[in-house]
Amino acid sequence: MLAAAGLVAAPAPAAFADSATYLNTFLGAYERWEGDLATGGGQVFVSVKDRIVVTDSRGLSTGTVTGLSGAAGLASTQDGTRLYAALSGSNEVAEIDTSGPTITRRINLASYPCPSKLSLSGDRLWVGYGCAGTWGGGVVSLDVDVTAPEPQPVEVGPRTYAAPLVAAAGDTLVMSGSDDSQDDLTVYDTSTTSATLRGVIDGQTNAGLAAAKARGRTGGRPTVITPELLRGARDMLPNPANSITSIAKLLGVTPGTLSNHIPDLHQLRTG
């Protein structure tokens, strides 16, 4: 079992009593953990600001990679021999040989600032980039099997508030515009050169169904964004006094939902 709260790594075989190892000693005096956690080949990798801590499955430290600028999202190969780390401070992705552990190469993403989210599928690494609050978030892919990977922008709809969350498997890419658990999930087919939209999973559907069930009702809920709400949002967006967050809150949706349903949102803000 792995738990981000308190950063606990604990195996729990049925034949043995539960055990836990706290990693606070390795993480240093950081009051708030804002990194990522990945596993592979019986190892645990934890990113913490300027470093990556490596432990075994029992939570015992086996190494540390230091000198990193804004270590954020992590992605490991299944066998745990290679680890990829998004470095939001230096606009790079670092490839790490975990046997050292040592950095084997750095992939420059200067044109795609604040890379923060990663997902690895085969030899393709998907990177969510974008600095918070700029509405410049997007996705690029990297072929990590070649010597010098070139970032390939992926057309995945309107720009997001910050680096979007990404998850990939085979020819499917799923992204979300924010860390909000009620934000929409957008699903793309990446089997061709340009990503093809498969559909949008309404992030508020489960919350709405749960609330209805608690009131003794069953069934779905109406569309989150109605034409009337869209018109209201478009009327309010050009006014700089109205933040996107406040508009979304007023309409009862998330900023990511607005972004998904208003393709020219950024132009409305700057027009």
C-alpha positions in Angstrom: 0.0 0.0 0.0 1.2 3.5 -0.8 -0.3 6.6 0.8 0.5 10.2 -0.1 -0.8 11.6 3.2 2.3 11.5 5.4 4.0 9.6 2.5 3.7 6.1 3.7 4.9 3.0 1.9 3.8 -0.3 3.3 3.5 -3.8 1.9 0.7 -5.9 3.5 1.0 -9.6 2.8 -2.0 -11.5 4.2 0.3 -13.8 6.2 2.0 -10.9 8.0 0.9 -8.1 10.3 0.5 -4.6 8.7 3.6 -2.4 8.8 4.4 1.1 7.7 7.5 3.2 7.1 7.3 7.0 7.2 9.4 8.8 4.6 9.5 12.2 6.4 13.2 11.7 7.3 14.1 11.4 3.6 11.9 14.2 2.4 13.4 16.9 4.6 11.7 19.8 6.3 9.0 20.4 3.7 5.7 21.4 5.4 3.6 20.6 2.3 4.3 17.9 -0.2 3.4 18.9 -3.8 5.3 16.3 -5.8 4.3 13.0 -7.3 4.7 9.3 -6.6 5.5 6.4 -9.0 6.3 2.8 -8.7 8.1 0.2 -10.9 10.2 -2.9 -10.4 9.6 -3.0 -6.7 10.8 0.5 -6.2 9.0 3.7 -5.0 9.9 7.1 -6.4 8.8 10.4 -4.8 9.5 13.8 -6.2 10.0 16.7 -3.7 10.8 20.1 -5.1 14.5 19.8 -5.8 15.0 16.0 -5.5 13.6 12.6 -6.1 13.7 10.0 -3.3 14.0 6.3 -4.2 13.0 3.6 -1.8 12.3 -0.1 -1.9 8.8 -1.4 -1.4 9.3 -1.3 2.3 10.0 2.4 2.3 13.7 2.0 3.0 15.8 4.6 1.1 18.0 3.3 -1.7 19.0 6.5 -3.3 18.3 10.2 -4.0 18.6 12.3 -7.1 19.3 16.0 -6.2 19.9 19.3 -8.1 16.5 19.2 -9.8 14.5 22.4 -10.4 10.8 21.9 -9.6 10.6 18.1 -9.7 6.9 17.4 -10.3 5.3 14.6 -12.3 6.9 11.2 -12.5 6.5 8.2 -14.8 8.3 4.9 -14.5 8.8 2.0 -16.9 7.1 -1.2 -15.7 10.4 -2.8 -14.8 11.5 0.3 -12.9 14.8 0.6 -14.8 14.0 4.1 -16.2 12.2 7.0 -14.5 11.0 10.2 -16.2 10.6 13.4 -14.2 8.9 16.6 -15.2 11.1 19.6 -14.1 8.7 22.6 -14.1 11.5 25.0 -12.9 13.9 24.3 -15.7 11.3 23.4 -18.4 12.8 19.9 -19.0 12.0 16.2 -18.7 14.8 14.3 -17.0 15.4 10.6 -17.8 16.9 8.7 -14.9 18.7 5.4 -14.7 17.3 4.1 -11.5 20.3 1.7 -10.8 22.4 4.7 -9.8 20.2 6.6 -9.6 21.7 9.0 -12.1 20.3 11.4 -14.8 21.1 10.0 -18.2 19.7 12.9 -20.3 17.6 16.0 -20.1 14.9 16.8 -22.8 14.5 20.5 -23.4 10.9 21.8 -23.3 11.7 25.5 -23.3 8.8 26.1 -25.8 6.4 24.3 -23.5 6.9 26.0 -20.0 6.1 24.5 -16.6 5.9 20.7 -17.6 4.3 19.1 -14.6 2.2 16.0 -15.5 3.5 12.8 -17.1 2.1 9.5 -18.4 4.2 6.8 -20.1 2.7 4.3 -22.6 5.2 2.1 -24.4 7.9 4.3 -25.8 5.6 7.4 -25.9 5.8 9.9 -23.0 2.9 12.3 -22.7 3.6 15.7 -21.0 1.1 18.1 -19.6 2.6 21.6 -19.5 1.4 25.1 -18.6 2.1 27.6 -15.8 -0.8 28.1 -13.4 -3.1 31.0 -14.2 -1.8 31.6 -17.7 -4.4 29.6 -19.6 -1.6 28.3 -21.7 -1.8 24.6 -20.7 -1.5 21.9 -23.3 0.0 18.5 -24.1 3.1 17.3 -26.0 4.3 13.8 -26.7 7.9 12.5 -26.7 9.3 9.4 -28.4 11.7 8.4 -25.7 13.0 5.5 -27.8 15.0 7.8 -30.0 18.3 9.5 -29.1 17.0 13.1 -29.3 13.2 13.3 -28.8 11.5 16.2 -30.4 8.3 17.5 -28.6 5.2 16.9 -30.7 2.3 19.2 -29.7 -1.0 17.4 -29.4 -4.1 19.2 -30.4 -6.4 18.5 -27.5 -8.9 21.4 -27.5 -8.7 24.7 -25.8 -5.8 25.8 -23.6 -6.2 24.9 -19.9 -5.7 27.0 -16.8 -2.5 25.1 -15.8 -0.8 21.9 -16.8 -3.5 19.3 -17.6 -3.5 15.9 -16.0 -2.7 13.2 -18.5 -3.2 9.4 -18.5 -2.4 7.2 -21.5 -2.8 3.6 -22.5 -2.3 2.3 -26.0 -4.0 4.7 -28.4 -6.1 6.4 -25.8 -5.2 9.6 -24.0 -7.3 11.0 -21.2 -6.8 14.5 -19.9 -8.3 16.8 -17.4 -7.9 20.6 -17.2 -7.1 20.7 -13.5 -6.6 18.7 -10.3 -10.3 19.3 -9.4 -11.9 15.9 -8.8 -15.1 17.2 -10.4 -13.5 18.5 -13.6 -14.4 17.0 -16.9 -12.3 14.2 -18.5 -11.6 14.5 -22.2 -10.9 11.3 -24.1 -8.8 11.2 -27.3 -7.8 8.6 -29.9 -4.1 9.1 -30.6 -3.7 6.3 -33.3 -3.4 9.0 -36.0 -1.1 12.0 -36.3 -3.6 14.4 -34.9 -5.6 13.4 -31.8 -9.3 12.7 -32.4 -11.9 13.5 -29.8 -13.8 10.4 -28.6 -15.9 12.1 -26.0 -16.1 14.0 -22.7 -16.9 12.5 -19.3 -18.8 14.9 -17.2 -16.8 15.3 -14.0 -19.8 16.4 -12.0 -22.0 13.4 -13.0 -20.9 11.2 -10.1 -21.2 14.0 -7.6 -24.7 14.7 -8.8 -25.8 11.1 -8.7 -24.4 10.7 -5.2 -26.3 13.7 -4.0 -29.5 12.5 -5.7 -29.1 9.1 -4.2 -28.7 10.6 -0.7 -32.1 12.4 -1.3 -33.7 9.1 -2.3 -33.6 9.7 -6.0 -32.0 7.7 -8.8 -31.0 8.5 -12.4 -28.8 11.0 -14.1 -28.7 14.8 -14.2 -29.3 17.3 -16.9 -26.4 18.7 -19.0 -24.1 20.8 -16.9 -23.7 23.5 -19.4 -26.9 24.8 -21.0 -27.0 27.3 -23.9 -28.3 29.9 -21.5 -25.3 29.4 -19.2 -22.9 29.5 -22.1 -24.4 32.9 -23.2 -24.0 34.2 -19.7 -20.4 33.1 -19.5 -19.5 34.6 -22.8 -21.1 37.9 -21.8 -19.1 38.0 -18.6 -15.7 36.8 -19.8 -14.5 40.0 -21.6 -14.8 42.0 -18.4 -11.4 41.8 -16.6 -13.2 42.4 -13.3 -14.7 38.9 -13.6 -12.2 36.1 -13.0 -12.7 32.8 -14.7 -12.9 31.1 -11.4 -15.6 33.5 -10.1 -17.6 33.1 -13.3 -17.4 29.3 -13.1 -18.5 29.4 -9.4 -21.4 31.6 -10.2 -22.6 29.2 -12.9 -22.1 26.2 -10.7 -19.4 24.6 -12.9 -15.6 24.2 -12.8 -13.1 26.4 -14.7 -12.1 23.3 -16.7 -15.7 22.8 -17.8 -15.9 26.4 -19.1 -12.6 25.8 -21.0 -14.0 22.6 -22.5 -17.2 24.2 -23.7 -15.9 27.6 -24.8 -13.0 27.0 -27.4 -12.4 30.8 -27.8 -12.3 31.5 -24.0 -8.7 32.9 -24.2 -9.6 35.2 -27.0 -12.6 36.5 -25.1 -10.4 37.3 -22.2 -7.8 39.2 -24.2 -10.2 40.7 -26.8 
